[in-house]
């Protein structure tokens, strides 16, 4: 894990967020996602600076399109978001988790 992924993982693991179990580095289809909450059908990706490169951007779009077609909600955050606005990132993830 990158330092940013580790920082977010500290906030997601052990059902800390709304009692939802998250897993890290999980395969879904032909992709490996950063974080995955099966009960919420939620995928969370933390993107480093290389994700802004044209080739990587196309791969990320393809990944998101496939995941969404499979019924997953995909949230993407930059490393910068995680390091400078961790509370807002966690609140955004919490808001994406269905009630119940």
PyMOL commands that set and color helices and strands:
alter all, ss='L'
color gray80, all
select helices_A, chain A and resi 3-12+38-40+49-52+54-69+79-84+86-96
alter helices_A, ss='H'
color red, helices_A
select strands_A, chain A and resi 23-28+31-37+42-47+73-78
alter strands_A, ss='S'
color yellow, strands_A
deselect
rebuild
show_as cartoon
